[in-house]
């Protein structure tokens, strides 16, 4: 397991409280695995048994696989072009449901991408304001980036900025 302190903000609270406000951003990485013996031939193919699945079970398994795959996937901006490569000729009701789920997962990946972008850009407030202005101007003029960032977190960050920087942000 590995921990990394990414960001640290310390500021005094009111004089009456005699306390300080502390905000720590920590990244934690952990890798685990399991050792297991398997009988490859027997586990992958058993000629004596036929596996029968109904359509509902197959769709459920396929959707589950799509969901798992989306955890490590990235947003696809040209979805129709990519789907065109598969050459889906007849879109039946079941296929329509799969395509809707695919679009839904891709929209979730777009939201995730924007949340990560917002996090990356807002980290620059208050310590690296010039970097914030540059990144915001270059990458966020066509995206409602504030929608993807926690308002309280933004308030905290802007509160720690200088008066001049606050005036520029607002």
Secondary structure as GFF3:
##gff-version 3
##sequence-region A 1 170
A	DSSP	beta_strand	2	12	.	.	.	ID=ss1
A	DSSP	beta_strand	20	29	.	.	.	ID=ss2
A	DSSP	alpha_helix	40	44	.	.	.	ID=ss3
A	DSSP	alpha_helix	55	70	.	.	.	ID=ss4
A	DSSP	alpha_helix	79	86	.	.	.	ID=ss5
A	DSSP	alpha_helix	93	122	.	.	.	ID=ss6
A	DSSP	alpha_helix	129	139	.	.	.	ID=ss7
A	DSSP	three_ten_helix	145	148	.	.	.	ID=ss8
A	DSSP	alpha_helix	151	159	.	.	.	ID=ss9
A	DSSP	alpha_helix	163	169	.	.	.	ID=ss10
###
